Amino acid sequence: MFYPPSRTGKRIGQYFTAAQLSAAVVGLVSAGFQKMDGLGGLVGFQWMFLLYGLVTVIVGFSLLWWLPERPLAPGETDVREGWRKWMPRGPPALTGEDSRIHYEDLTRVYHRRQWTFKDLLAVFTDWRLWPLLFMYFPVVGTGIGIQNYGTVIISALNPKLTGVQLSLLFAPIWLMDLAAILLVTPLSDRFHRHRALFFSIPCCIQITGLLVTTYAGSLDRPWPRWGGLLLIGFGLGPTVPITMTWTNEVFQQRHGEVGVAAASALVSGLGNLGSIVTTYALYEGWADDSIKGPKQYRKSNLVLVGMLCGAILSSVVMTVLLKLFPSDTKKVSSASSTSDSEGIIMDGAAKRELQERGLGKLFWWRR
């Protein structure tokens, strides 16, 4: 609600960096907790759950004071009634002249009508959900597969590796993931009409990484397979943020805020079924494929390659269908939670979204 849809890729990507940092350090942190075995009569993992839970609860309650409320139009005050008047007020995101400029630029987010179940039904029956879902499903499945079995694959390269050494070799996969998010998502915002391209290229990098992990190296020289895991990590990074950004762009325009919320929940919720597939149907869940040896997990990796090819195809289908069945991007209707009236609002952000920013204003691109 604070940024136009064409500029949300960078912000959503920054949000997802928390998961990559967590995955990078979780092994080492867990090893540290194991050193606490017996302290206070608790096992190491119990200390981990207690401290993680305590931090989560504290941060969750602090958000009531920390995060700002939704933006208000200049001069408007937030009148609270009932139980809401007892809730703490977060600081305003913008004040003064900044608030006025933001209102003119993103008028749509300040005026919303009450949504009904009819609006939700319109979102659930929108065909645009399905290509996005089929994009999300394979990349999440690949990510969970590497997260769960990455250390197993690395340990197969050298069974003598210790737990700390495995964690040190596992962390760079997610640091590559983090680097790709920070590099690619800002570019996808600058060329926001080419989301499919910025999704498909990382998918191709993942496919390359899976093939390298599957076929590269030998019993004497197995380490090229670890390089394949690094490629998978780099390719994974931008795919989920770009899928969620594209969901935001498509459904904000057609269904407003309720459309973004409902579509994001459906795409991420149903798409996470990909993690169930990789956990229970592939890798350790596939008995014939988990037999130790040079061909361990080969079939599972190839299934993921096929799933990623399907994700690329879905992004292409989405692009073609959006061109064949376009909506009027010059109009944002009140039926899409834009206004309380029946008028049509065209704010500054909507006008700018008709064109891509490209590289023109980057400091290193100026002449």
C-alpha positions in Angstrom: 0.0 0.0 0.0 3.0 2.3 0.2 4.5 1.5 -3.2 3.1 1.2 -6.7 2.9 -2.4 -8.0 5.7 -1.8 -10.5 8.2 -1.0 -7.7 7.3 -3.8 -5.3 9.7 -6.4 -6.7 12.7 -4.9 -4.9 10.7 -4.6 -1.6 9.3 -8.1 -1.7 12.8 -9.4 -2.5 14.2 -7.6 0.5 11.6 -9.2 2.6 12.5 -12.7 1.4 16.2 -12.1 2.2 15.4 -12.9 5.8 14.7 -16.5 4.8 18.0 -16.8 2.9 20.0 -15.4 5.8 18.2 -17.8 8.2 18.9 -20.8 6.0 22.6 -19.7 5.7 23.2 -19.6 9.4 20.8 -22.1 10.8 23.3 -25.0 10.7 25.9 -23.1 12.7 23.3 -21.7 15.1 21.9 -25.2 15.7 25.4 -26.5 16.3 25.8 -23.9 19.0 22.6 -24.8 20.7 23.7 -28.5 20.8 26.6 -27.2 23.0 23.9 -26.2 25.6 22.8 -29.9 26.2 22.1 -30.4 29.8 22.0 -26.7 30.7 19.1 -26.1 33.0 18.0 -29.7 32.5 17.1 -29.1 28.9 18.3 -30.5 25.6 19.9 -28.2 23.1 17.0 -28.2 20.6 14.6 -27.3 23.5 16.7 -24.2 24.2 16.6 -23.4 20.5 12.8 -23.6 20.4 12.4 -21.6 23.6 14.7 -18.8 22.6 13.4 -18.6 19.0 9.8 -18.6 20.3 10.6 -15.9 22.9 12.2 -13.6 20.3 9.3 -14.2 17.9 6.7 -13.3 20.5 8.6 -10.1 21.6 9.0 -8.9 18.0 5.4 -9.7 17.2 4.1 -7.5 20.0 6.6 -4.8 19.3 5.1 -4.4 15.8 2.0 -2.9 17.3 4.2 0.2 18.1 6.8 -0.2 15.4 4.9 -0.6 12.1 2.9 2.3 10.8 -0.9 2.1 10.1 -2.2 2.2 6.6 -1.7 5.7 5.1 -4.4 8.4 5.7 -5.3 11.2 3.3 -3.9 14.6 4.3 -6.0 16.1 7.0 -7.8 12.8 7.8 -7.6 11.4 11.3 -8.0 7.8 12.4 -11.1 7.5 14.6 -11.1 4.3 16.5 -14.1 2.7 18.1 -14.8 -0.3 20.3 -11.8 -2.5 21.1 -9.6 -0.7 18.6 -9.4 2.4 20.7 -7.4 0.4 23.3 -4.8 -0.7 20.7 -1.5 1.2 20.5 -1.0 3.6 17.6 2.0 3.1 15.3 3.9 6.1 14.1 2.6 7.7 10.8 4.7 6.6 7.8 4.6 10.1 6.3 3.8 13.6 7.5 3.5 17.0 6.1 4.5 17.6 2.5 5.6 14.0 2.0 2.2 12.8 3.0 0.5 15.1 0.4 2.8 14.0 -2.4 2.3 10.4 -1.6 -1.5 10.9 -1.6 -1.3 12.4 -5.0 0.9 9.7 -6.3 -1.0 6.7 -4.8 -4.6 7.9 -4.4 -5.9 4.4 -4.9 -4.6 3.0 -1.6 -6.2 5.8 0.4 -9.8 5.2 -0.7 -11.1 1.7 -0.4 -14.6 0.3 -0.3 -15.9 -2.5 1.9 -15.3 -5.8 0.1 -17.8 -8.7 0.1 -17.6 -12.4 -0.5 -18.6 -11.7 -4.1 -15.2 -9.9 -4.5 -13.5 -12.9 -3.1 -15.3 -15.2 -5.4 -14.2 -13.1 -8.4 -10.6 -13.5 -7.3 -10.9 -17.2 -6.8 -12.4 -17.7 -10.3 -9.9 -15.5 -12.0 -8.0 -17.6 -14.5 -4.8 -15.6 -13.9 -4.3 -17.4 -10.6 -3.4 -20.7 -12.3 -0.3 -19.7 -14.3 1.1 -17.9 -11.2 0.4 -21.0 -9.1 2.2 -23.3 -11.6 5.1 -20.9 -11.5 5.3 -20.9 -7.8 4.9 -24.6 -7.2 8.1 -25.9 -8.8 10.5 -23.2 -7.5 9.3 -23.8 -3.9 9.6 -27.5 -4.4 13.2 -27.1 -5.6 14.0 -24.7 -2.8 12.7 -27.1 -0.1 14.4 -30.0 -1.7 17.8 -28.3 -1.5 17.1 -27.0 2.0 16.2 -30.4 3.3 18.7 -32.5 1.4 21.5 -30.1 0.5 23.7 -31.3 3.4 23.0 -34.9 2.4 24.2 -34.2 -1.1 27.3 -32.5 0.2 28.1 -35.2 2.6 28.0 -37.7 -0.2 30.9 -35.8 -1.8 33.0 -36.5 1.3 31.6 -38.7 4.0 34.4 -37.5 6.4 33.0 -34.0 6.6 32.0 -32.8 10.1 28.7 -31.1 11.0 30.4 -27.7 11.2 32.1 -28.3 7.8 28.8 -29.3 6.3 27.2 -26.1 7.6 30.1 -24.0 6.2 29.6 -25.6 2.8 25.8 -25.3 3.0 25.8 -21.6 3.8 27.2 -20.3 0.5 24.2 -21.8 -1.4 21.9 -19.4 0.4 24.3 -16.5 0.2 24.2 -17.0 -3.6 20.4 -17.0 -3.2 20.6 -13.7 -1.3 22.9 -12.1 -3.8 20.6 -13.0 -6.7 17.6 -11.4 -4.9 19.5 -8.2 -4.4 20.7 -8.1 -8.0 17.8 -9.3 -10.0 14.6 -8.0 -8.3 15.5 -4.3 -8.7 16.2 -4.9 -12.4 12.8 -6.6 -12.7 11.1 -3.5 -11.4 12.9 -1.3 -13.9 11.7 -3.6 -16.7 8.4 -4.6 -15.0 6.7 -5.5 -18.3 9.2 -8.4 -18.7 8.6 -10.2 -15.4 8.5 -13.6 -17.3 12.0 -13.0 -18.6 13.4 -12.2 -15.1 11.6 -15.3 -13.9 12.6 -17.7 -16.7 16.4 -16.9 -16.7 16.8 -17.8 -13.0 14.8 -21.0 -13.7 17.2 -21.9 -16.5 20.1 -21.3 -14.0 18.4 -23.7 -11.6 18.1 -26.3 -14.3 21.7 -26.0 -15.2 22.6 -26.3 -11.5 20.5 -29.5 -11.1 22.1 -31.0 -14.2 25.6 -30.2 -12.9 24.8 -31.6 -9.5 23.5 -34.7 -11.2 26.1 -35.5 -13.8 29.2 -33.4 -13.2 32.4 -34.7 -11.5 33.4 -38.2 -10.8 34.2 -40.4 -7.8 37.7 -38.9 -7.7 36.6 -35.3 -8.4 33.1 -34.9 -6.9 33.3 -31.2 -6.0 31.8 -29.8 -9.3 28.5 -31.0 -7.9 28.8 -28.5 -5.1 29.2 -25.8 -7.8 25.9 -27.1 -9.2 24.3 -26.5 -5.8 25.6 -22.9 -5.8 24.0 -22.4 -9.3 20.7 -23.7 -7.9 20.9 -21.3 -5.0 21.6 -18.3 -7.3 18.7 -19.3 -9.6 16.3 -19.8 -6.7 16.7 -16.3 -5.3 14.6 -14.1 -7.6 11.9 -16.6 -8.6 9.6 -16.5 -5.6 9.8 -12.7 -5.1 9.1 -12.1 -8.8 6.1 -14.5 -8.8 4.6 -12.7 -5.8 5.4 -9.3 -7.4 3.6 -10.3 -10.6 0.7 -11.5 -8.5 0.5 -8.1 -6.9 0.7 -6.3 -10.2 -2.0 -8.4 -11.9 -4.5 -8.5 -9.1 -4.1 -5.0 -7.8 -5.2 -3.7 -11.2 -8.2 -5.9 -11.5 -9.4 -6.6 -7.9 -7.8 -4.0 -5.7 -6.3 -4.7 -2.2 -8.6 -7.7 -1.5 -7.5 -9.2 -4.7 -3.8 -8.9 -3.8 -4.4 -10.3 -0.4 -6.5 -13.3 -1.5 -4.4 -14.1 -4.6 -1.1 -13.9 -2.7 -2.6 -16.3 0.0 -3.7 -18.7 -2.7 -0.6 -18.7 -4.8 1.7 -19.0 -1.8 -0.5 -21.4 0.1 -1.3 -23.8 -2.7 2.2 -23.3 -4.2 3.8 -24.6 -1.0 2.4 -28.0 -1.8 5.5 -28.2 -3.9 7.4 -28.6 -0.6 5.2 -31.7 0.2 6.0 -33.2 -3.2 9.8 -32.9 -2.7 9.6 -34.0 1.0 7.4 -37.1 0.6 7.5 -38.1 -3.0 11.1 -37.2 -4.0 14.6 -37.7 -2.5 14.2 -39.8 0.8 10.5 -40.4 -0.1 11.5 -42.2 -3.3 13.1 -45.4 -2.0 14.8 -46.5 -5.3 16.3 -43.0 -5.7 17.7 -42.7 -2.2 20.1 -45.6 -2.4 23.6 -44.4 -1.7 25.9 -44.3 -4.7 26.8 -42.1 -7.6 23.2 -42.1 -8.9 21.6 -41.2 -5.6 18.8 -38.6 -6.0 19.4 -38.5 -9.8 15.7 -39.2 -10.6 14.5 -36.6 -8.1 16.8 -34.0 -9.6 15.5 -34.7 -13.1 11.9 -34.5 -11.9 12.7 -31.0 -10.5 14.2 -30.1 -13.9 10.8 -31.1 -15.5 8.9 -29.1 -13.0 11.0 -26.0 -13.6 10.5 -26.4 -17.4 6.7 -26.3 -16.6 7.2 -23.2 -14.5 8.9 -21.4 -17.5 6.1 -22.5 -19.8 3.5 -21.2 -17.3 5.3 -17.7 -17.3 5.2 -17.7 -21.1 1.5 -18.7 -21.1 0.8 -15.9 -18.6 2.5 -13.3 -20.7 0.7 -14.4 -23.9 -2.7 -14.5 -22.3 -2.3 -11.1 -20.7 -1.5 -9.7 -24.1 -4.5 -11.5 -25.7 -6.9 -10.5 -22.9 -5.6 -7.1 -21.7 -7.5 -4.9 -19.3 -7.6 -1.1 -19.7 -4.4 -0.1 -17.8 -5.4 3.5 -18.0 -8.4 3.1 -15.7 -8.5 1.9 -12.2 -12.1 1.3 -11.3 -13.9 1.9 -8.0 -15.0 -1.7 -8.2 -11.4 -2.6 -7.5 -11.4 -1.1 -4.0 -10.2 2.2 -5.5 -12.9 4.6 -4.5 -16.1 4.9 -2.6 -17.8 6.5 -5.5 -18.4 5.2 -9.0 -15.8 7.5 -10.5 -12.4 6.5 -12.0 -9.2 7.5 -10.4 -6.0 7.9 -12.3 -3.1 8.7 -9.9 0.5 9.5 -10.6 1.7 6.0 -10.1 -0.8 4.5 -12.5 0.4 7.0 -15.2 4.1 6.1 -14.6 3.3 2.4 -14.7 2.4 2.7 -18.4 6.1 3.0 -19.1 9.2 1.2 -17.9 11.9 3.1 -16.1 14.7 1.0 -17.7 18.3 1.9 -16.8 18.1 5.6 -17.6 18.4 7.1 -14.1 21.0 4.7 -12.7 24.1 6.7 -11.8 26.4 4.4 -13.7 24.2 4.6 -16.8 24.2 8.4 -17.1 26.3 10.0 -19.7 
